[in-house]
């Protein structure tokens, strides 16, 4: 009997051993409590279920879900260790916002605001918050509408795979002006993005290389001023 060739999606479906190995590698980079690990497990299981009908992450990254996405998100906590109130812009599949909320669940007063304009992704985020019990609120809205009228005090504003840096800075500026720290996860083109951003903004960025390897970077901003 002639066998049908596997689909592209089948090739990206990781085996249980691959998942376990990737998870172990991620948690060796950034350790979490047993309670946080359990919340993250529930989140990952939910994401895989929804991934079949809603594109939440690139299918090619599923075998490295824990290292490429979970650990990549968790590393932000070390750059803002006292931050309790976070706002994640364009949360999409929940990176870094839901992951951060899972890790902050044991901290009194912690809250992560997830801003997402896509209704399907916002629905996923609400379900992720429900199943994990993470301290988080989902805002189905345009980013600009939220940041311009956000009344609560914010310690940290984040974004990942959302927009060019100069646009992220524009989104975050009202929050940073009120005292928030901005942490943006960027890729290998970070230097070019910084060069472009300085045409419009006076900034003194701190660059941190990603602990997950590759060519990822975190751009940290404490002050933003328009040129």
C-alpha positions as MATLAB code, in Angstrom:
seq = 'XXXXXXXXXXXXXXXXXXXXXXXXXXXXXXXXXXXXXXXXXXXXXXXXXXXXXXXXXXXXXXXXXXXXXXXXXXXXXXXXXXXXXXXXXXXXXXXXXXXXXXXXXXXXXXXXXXXXXXXXXXXXXXXXXXXXXXXXXXXXXXXXXXXXXXXXXXXXXXXXXXXXXXXXXXXXXXXXXXXXXXXXXXXXXXXXXXXXXXXXXXXXXXXXXXXXXXXXXXXXXXXXXXX';
ca = [
       0.000    0.000    0.000;
       1.319    3.376   -0.974;
       1.630    5.759    1.959;
       0.526    9.335    1.655;
       3.295   11.877    2.383;
       3.062   13.654    5.691;
       1.704   17.168    5.664;
       3.844   20.154    6.607;
       1.904   20.465    9.863;
       2.658   16.849   10.759;
       6.367   17.513   10.419;
       6.202   20.255   12.997;
       4.275   18.194   15.547;
       6.803   17.453   18.326;
       7.024   14.062   20.012;
       6.510   13.690   23.800;
      10.252   13.179   24.218;
      11.014   16.360   22.267;
       8.544   18.319   24.385;
      10.000   16.972   27.630;
      13.551   17.741   26.516;
      12.647   21.262   25.425;
      10.788   21.934   28.680;
      13.735   20.701   30.748;
      16.095   22.933   28.765;
      13.853   25.960   29.297;
      13.481   25.414   33.034;
      17.226   24.919   33.386;
      17.646   28.436   31.998;
      14.985   30.015   34.195;
      13.722   28.085   37.189;
      10.148   28.493   38.424;
       8.158   27.191   41.358;
       6.219   23.935   41.058;
       2.979   25.918   41.151;
       4.125   28.155   38.295;
       5.238   25.124   36.294;
       1.771   23.602   36.677;
       0.129   26.800   35.489;
       2.463   26.929   32.493;
       1.674   23.286   31.685;
      -2.035   24.091   31.547;
      -1.328   27.115   29.379;
       0.824   25.118   26.947;
      -1.807   22.385   26.667;
      -4.472   24.982   25.893;
      -2.285   26.738   23.333;
      -1.733   23.454   21.466;
      -5.484   22.836   21.364;
      -6.236   26.301   19.989;
      -3.273   26.241   17.602;
      -5.158   23.760   15.415;
      -7.788   26.399   14.607;
      -6.120   29.731   15.392;
      -2.544   30.549   14.437;
      -1.059   31.600   17.787;
       2.609   30.763   17.151;
       4.584   29.833   14.056;
       4.047   26.066   13.570;
       7.783   25.593   13.034;
       8.441   26.739   16.615;
       6.176   24.173   18.304;
       9.025   21.703   18.991;
      10.808   24.505   20.894;
       7.721   26.037   22.489;
       9.230   26.094   25.981;
      12.610   27.538   25.021;
      11.518   29.786   22.131;
       8.449   31.230   23.826;
       8.115   30.345   27.542;
      11.706   30.933   28.665;
      12.016   33.899   26.306;
       9.089   35.506   28.148;
      10.147   34.539   31.673;
      13.543   36.221   31.347;
      11.883   39.639   31.554;
      11.158   39.103   35.251;
      14.844   39.414   36.146;
      14.979   42.868   34.523;
      12.069   44.184   36.587;
      12.159   42.103   39.783;
       9.950   44.439   41.833;
       7.344   45.105   39.114;
       3.848   43.951   39.998;
       1.615   45.654   37.451;
       2.439   44.921   33.830;
       0.764   45.807   30.547;
       1.512   43.643   27.522;
       0.827   45.262   24.151;
      -0.454   43.057   21.343;
      -0.498   39.926   23.500;
      -1.467   37.568   20.648;
      -0.840   34.018   21.847;
       0.107   35.222   25.316;
       3.824   35.921   25.016;
       5.099   37.366   27.184;
       1.936   38.467   29.035;
       0.269   35.197   30.043;
       3.613   33.598   30.885;
       4.487   36.525   33.147;
       1.072   36.347   34.810;
       1.568   32.640   35.520;
       4.895   33.402   37.199;
       3.490   36.346   39.182;
       0.417   34.536   40.499;
       1.967   34.040   43.933;
       2.855   37.722   44.314;
       0.245   39.774   46.242;
      -1.069   42.649   44.153;
       0.351   41.360   40.864;
      -1.649   42.004   37.698;
      -0.879   41.691   33.987;
      -3.046   43.598   31.516;
      -3.229   41.909   28.117;
      -4.078   44.192   25.202;
      -5.199   42.492   21.984;
      -7.197   43.864   19.045;
      -7.962   40.473   17.439;
     -11.194   39.007   18.828;
     -10.188   35.347   18.340;
      -6.858   35.834   20.079;
      -8.534   37.819   22.854;
     -10.922   34.893   23.362;
      -7.944   32.559   23.659;
      -6.298   34.869   26.171;
      -9.432   34.933   28.315;
      -9.540   31.136   28.322;
      -5.826   30.985   29.159;
      -6.380   33.289   32.126;
      -9.302   31.133   33.255;
      -7.536   27.762   33.076;
      -4.305   28.995   34.657;
      -5.849   31.208   37.328;
      -3.216   33.798   36.489;
      -3.781   37.388   37.706;
      -4.636   39.009   34.417;
      -7.230   41.090   32.572;
      -7.811   40.946   28.811;
      -8.551   44.188   26.972;
     -10.069   43.718   23.504;
      -9.071   47.089   22.117;
      -6.682   49.057   19.958;
      -3.373   49.660   21.732;
      -3.540   53.423   21.352;
      -7.015   53.540   22.905;
      -5.784   51.673   25.988;
      -2.488   53.432   26.700;
      -3.935   56.915   26.252;
      -6.617   56.393   28.882;
      -5.021   53.797   31.156;
      -5.660   55.113   34.656;
      -3.902   52.495   36.779;
      -0.252   52.793   37.717;
       1.952   50.538   35.590;
       5.383   49.251   36.562;
       6.364   47.675   33.265;
       5.164   47.675   29.644;
       6.119   44.854   27.282;
       5.718   43.778   23.680;
       6.979   40.895   21.563;
       6.832   40.404   17.798;
       4.392   43.285   17.472;
       5.836   46.215   15.519;
       9.068   48.074   14.652;
      10.793   49.612   17.667;
       9.973   53.229   16.808;
       6.273   52.314   16.762;
       6.511   50.384   20.047;
       8.111   53.424   21.647;
       5.240   55.563   20.400;
       2.743   53.158   21.985;
       4.615   52.971   25.286;
       5.562   56.634   25.688;
       2.449   57.674   27.694;
       3.092   54.848   30.179;
       6.855   55.405   30.440;
       6.226   59.114   31.002;
       4.208   58.106   34.078;
       7.010   55.939   35.456;
       6.765   52.566   33.720;
       9.781   50.650   32.437;
       9.578   49.385   28.847;
      10.942   45.937   27.947;
      10.702   44.990   24.276;
      11.738   41.595   22.946;
      13.416   42.051   19.565;
      15.374   39.993   17.033;
      18.629   40.244   15.147;
      17.734   43.552   13.478;
      17.673   45.425   16.778;
      20.557   47.755   15.876;
      18.852   48.884   12.679;
      15.597   49.372   14.571;
      17.367   51.452   17.207;
      18.964   53.609   14.522;
      15.553   54.246   13.003;
      13.938   54.886   16.396;
      16.478   57.564   17.347;
      15.302   59.635   14.382;
      12.061   60.228   16.256;
      12.882   59.662   19.938;
      15.480   60.663   22.501;
      16.249   57.408   24.290;
      19.077   55.788   26.233;
      18.396   52.102   25.655;
      19.951   49.242   27.572;
      20.429   46.131   25.449;
      20.315   42.665   26.985;
      21.104   39.548   24.954;
      18.463   36.852   25.233;
      19.287   34.020   27.615;
      17.630   31.596   25.195;
      20.439   31.994   22.669;
      20.083   32.805   19.006;
      20.095   36.456   18.046;
      17.364   37.731   20.347;
      17.627   40.925   22.355;
      15.688   42.822   25.004;
      15.513   46.595   24.707;
      15.081   48.284   28.100;
      13.892   51.883   28.262;
      13.308   53.991   31.366;
      12.890   57.348   29.671;
      11.357   58.378   26.354;
      11.255   61.873   24.901;
      10.015   62.903   21.483;
      12.497   64.758   19.263;
];
